[in-house]
């Protein structure tokens, strides 16, 4: 194990957790996803998974507004979702770990943030009806009823990725 990468992964995880708690009272605006994605970009897919899973486990488990530990299917869905975000950051490092971004790359990284947030929101939204044994129509009804709430989250993260990633990566390359 590379001690240098372990320390950097720990810093990214701590940064994600701290940023998560700092914006806790603002609904659907968070920096955890972009920090975990950046960890994957910088450290690679395996470390992205570790940072994403660890940061989300601590953030969700210790959340004063409602610990994820009270509903294990949601808790595990959150961990899997953020581990996936870190993994995707590592997979996309050849595309987005750049010193300079063109307008097309800025748009692409923004869309990437929107899509990754959509996947995370879908996994977490579906964790309840699937674990409760809802049939397909009830599951889809619950999923569709939450789209308005999750859409704001996805759009916000699209902008956060588009504005944040190009400014961060120029210091990491």
C-alpha positions in Angstrom: 0.0 0.0 0.0 1.3 3.4 -0.9 1.4 5.6 2.2 1.4 8.8 0.2 -1.9 7.8 -1.5 -3.3 6.7 1.8 -2.7 10.1 3.3 -4.1 11.9 0.3 -7.2 9.6 0.3 -7.6 10.4 4.0 -7.4 14.1 3.3 -10.0 13.8 0.5 -12.3 11.8 2.8 -12.0 14.3 5.6 -12.6 17.2 3.2 -15.7 15.5 1.8 -17.1 14.9 5.3 -16.4 18.4 6.5 -17.9 20.0 3.4 -20.9 17.7 3.8 -21.5 18.9 7.3 -20.8 22.6 6.4 -23.7 22.6 3.9 -26.0 20.4 5.8 -28.8 22.9 6.2 -29.0 23.8 2.5 -31.2 21.3 0.8 -29.9 19.6 -2.4 -26.7 21.6 -2.5 -23.6 19.6 -1.4 -19.9 19.3 -2.2 -19.4 15.7 -1.2 -20.0 14.3 -4.7 -17.5 16.7 -6.4 -14.8 16.1 -3.8 -15.2 12.3 -4.1 -15.1 12.5 -7.9 -12.0 14.6 -7.7 -10.4 12.0 -5.4 -11.0 9.4 -8.0 -9.6 11.7 -10.7 -6.5 12.3 -8.7 -5.9 9.0 -7.0 -7.4 6.5 -9.4 -10.5 4.2 -9.4 -9.6 2.0 -6.5 -8.8 4.9 -4.2 -11.9 6.7 -5.5 -14.0 3.7 -4.3 -12.3 3.8 -0.9 -12.7 7.5 -0.4 -16.3 7.5 -1.6 -17.4 4.6 0.5 -15.6 5.8 3.6 -16.6 9.4 3.4 -20.2 8.6 2.8 -20.3 6.0 5.5 -19.0 8.5 8.1 -21.1 11.4 6.8 -24.4 9.4 6.6 -23.8 7.4 9.8 -23.0 10.5 11.9 -25.5 12.9 10.3 -27.3 14.8 13.1 -30.4 15.3 10.9 -30.9 11.6 10.6 -28.3 8.9 10.6 -28.4 6.5 7.7 -27.8 3.8 10.2 -31.5 4.0 11.1 -32.4 2.5 7.7 -29.7 0.1 6.5 -30.9 -0.3 2.9 -30.6 3.5 2.4 -27.3 3.6 4.2 -25.8 0.9 2.0 -27.3 2.5 -1.1 -25.6 5.8 -0.2 -22.2 4.1 0.3 -22.4 2.2 -2.9 -23.5 5.3 -4.8 -20.6 7.4 -3.6 -18.1 4.6 -4.0 -19.4 4.5 -7.6 -18.8 8.3 -8.0 -15.2 7.9 -6.8 -14.7 4.9 -9.2 -16.1 6.9 -12.1 -13.7 9.8 -11.3 -10.8 7.3 -11.6 -12.1 5.9 -14.8 -12.5 9.4 -16.3 -9.2 10.7 -15.2 -7.7 10.6 -18.7 -10.5 12.8 -19.9 -10.9 15.3 -17.0 -7.6 15.5 -15.2 -6.4 18.5 -17.2 -4.6 21.7 -16.6 -6.8 23.7 -19.0 -10.4 23.0 -19.9 -12.1 23.9 -23.2 -15.7 25.0 -23.2 -16.7 21.5 -24.5 -14.8 19.8 -21.6 -16.5 22.2 -19.0 -19.9 21.2 -20.4 -18.9 17.5 -20.5 -17.8 17.5 -16.8 -21.0 19.4 -15.8 -23.1 16.7 -17.6 -21.0 14.0 -15.9 -21.8 15.5 -12.5 -25.5 15.7 -13.4 -25.5 12.0 -14.6 -23.6 10.7 -11.6 -25.9 12.6 -9.2 -28.9 11.2 -11.1 -27.5 7.6 -10.6 -26.9 8.3 -6.9 -30.3 9.8 -6.4 -31.9 6.9 -8.3 -30.1 4.3 -6.2 -31.0 6.0 -2.9 -34.6 6.7 -3.9 -35.2 3.1 -5.0 -33.6 1.6 -1.8 -36.8 2.1 0.2 -39.5 0.7 -2.1 -37.3 -2.2 -3.2 -36.3 -3.2 0.4 -39.9 -2.8 1.5 -41.2 -5.2 -1.2 -43.3 -2.7 -3.2 -44.6 -3.8 -6.5 -43.4 -2.2 -9.7 -46.2 0.4 -10.0 -45.8 1.6 -6.4 -42.0 1.7 -6.8 -42.3 3.8 -9.9 -44.9 6.1 -8.3 -42.5 6.7 -5.4 -39.6 7.3 -7.7 -41.5 9.7 -10.0 -42.9 11.6 -7.0 -39.3 12.4 -5.9 -38.1 13.6 -9.2 -38.7 17.3 -8.4 -36.7 17.1 -5.2 -33.8 15.2 -6.9 -33.8 17.3 -10.0 -32.6 20.3 -8.1 -29.8 18.2 -6.6 -28.8 17.0 -10.1 -28.8 20.5 -11.6 -26.9 21.9 -8.7 -24.2 19.3 -9.0 -24.0 19.8 -12.7 -23.1 23.4 -12.1 -20.8 22.6 -9.2 -18.9 20.1 -11.4 -18.7 22.5 -14.3 -17.4 25.4 -12.2 -15.4 23.4 -9.6 -13.5 20.6 -11.4 -11.7 22.8 -13.9 -10.5 25.1 -11.1 -9.4 22.2 -8.9 -7.6 20.0 -11.4 -5.3 22.7 -12.6 -3.6 22.5 -9.2 -3.5 18.6 -9.2 -1.9 18.1 -12.6 
